[in-house]
Amino acid sequence: MSEAPGTSDTPDPLDSFDEIIEAETTRDPDLAVIEAGSRTLRTQGGPPQADVPARPEDPEVDRALREVEAELATRWGETKLEPSVSRIAALMDVLGEPQRSYPSIHITGTNGKTSTARMIEALLGAFELRTGRYTSPHVQSITERISLDGAPITAERFVETYQDIKPYVEMVDGQQEYRLSFFEVLTGMAYAAFADAPVDVAVVEVGMGGSWDATNVIDGDVAVVTPIDLDHTDRLGETHAEIAGEKSGIIKQDATVILAQQPVDAAQVLLKKAVEADATVAREGLEFGVVARQVAVGGQLLTLRGLGGEYPEVYLPLHGAHQAHNAAVALAAVEAFFGVGAQRAEPLDIDTVRKAFAAVSSPGRLEIVRRSPTVVLDAAHNPAGAEATAEAVREAFDFTRLIGVVGASGDKNVRGLLEAFEPIFAEVVVTQNSSHRAMDADELAAIAVEVFGDERVQVEPRLPDALEAAITLAEEEGEFAGGGVLVTGSVITVGEARLLLGKG
């Protein structure tokens, strides 16, 4: 658990909180408090770590990793599914059920899953628990998907884990109607790596849905459902209720369920499933939530209400109301894991909570990767995510002219995505990423013209050209003006842009 007060010789940055406020005599008092909070809490937590690994420097390790990636690429991709957990269950069986060797927190929903998982991981780590985190998709490196103690596993360990389970994967392949998919093999690798570490708790994000998702061979002590919206409707259902029905599959007997704010019909389905499973439910806006939030330098300053009480002056170095709500959900999930509100009444240690949140990072989520002009990356890929991003941009950035770079997948609601961004984009440069799922740039442009008008749309099929064009358009505002670029539409687009702009 957290270090007891008075056991460290390191000065507590919070001791200077009042001094900073008093020094801000020429500023609005409320703004002084916000600024002081962000400065002291950022000092306490340290700079957020952008944990997106580059390619291995050792040529032999890089070669081995590429060989594993090539072998995994021969399997069904993440968008080709045969809804069943029979194959992953068979793999777990021959591996000796590694997923049963640690407790877990299981996360589903439509938007916010990865950011919420990262926050949960940071909180658990701050309370000195060894964590394993499994999230998808990755931004740049496949090794991002499996993390131990808050950092992606090394390329060497990724290769070793694959080689360790490969004979068992091939055994299961020979017994099943279909071979294990790319995602199923990665899930098996994650569960095996967590058992081998070993971890104290696993934080697991579903790939898609819930009931038949490959991750759902765990029985999560805590089931988290982030906001549900319409996405993957061809596989999950065309209404909020139908999608909630699939996602409710992660709710297990006697678990604790943490529900973010949901559409009414989705909430009804989730609550019914919780009753059937004798699960305890905590709902955002009732049992927990965001009490207050203020924009701060580099993020926001929050007061959160958890299952055990209020947590004031929590600095979160991420932008947007949606991230504040993700933080409330993450806090409630960790409280539930520790039994707060059930076995114990007192809240978690506030200083430890502050330190954890101040160190959170979420690459590709309103991430600034360049200045002059400012270039921001965000992985929004559906209308609900785009609306949250657009609102966060309005709140956190003072752009006078924002240029969009959009590269989307062909199976998404691209029109809804573009319509959400239309009010904040002066112009949009449409492009495509290298994925086979990418929508053709000309096809995307045809929709964009209907949304933005012909004069506000530029087509650059190659992403490097699109970035250059957007930066040029933003620079037309002048060096000291408020021009900026937002790259969005797909995690893959964001990851490739990140590499092109020198990150990783």
Secondary structure, 3 states (H helix, E strand, C coil): CCCCCCCCCCCCHHHHHHHHHHHCCCCCHHHHHHHHHHHHHHHHHCCCCCCCCCCCCCHHHHHHHHHHHHHHHCCCCCCCCCCCCHHHHHHHHHCCCHHHCCCEEEEECCCCHHHHHHHHHHHHHHCCCCEEEECCCCCCCHHHHEEECCEECCHHHHHHHHHHHHHHHHHHHHHCCCCCCHHHHHHHHHHHHHHHCCCCEEEEECCCCCCCCCCCCCCCCEEEECCCCCCCHHHHCCCHHHHHHHHHHHCCCCCEEEECCCCHHHHHHHHHHHHHCCCEEEEECCCEEEEEEEEECCEEEEEEEECCEEEEEEEECCCCHHHHHHHHHHHHHHHHHCCECCCECCCCCHHHHHHHHHCCCCCCCCEEEECCCEEEECCCCCHHHHHHHHHHHHHHCCCCEEEEEECCECCCCHHHHHHHHCCCCCEEEECCCCCCCECCHHHHHHHHHHHHCHHHEEECCCHHHHHHHHHHHHHCCCCCCCEEEEEECCHHHHHHHHHHCCCC
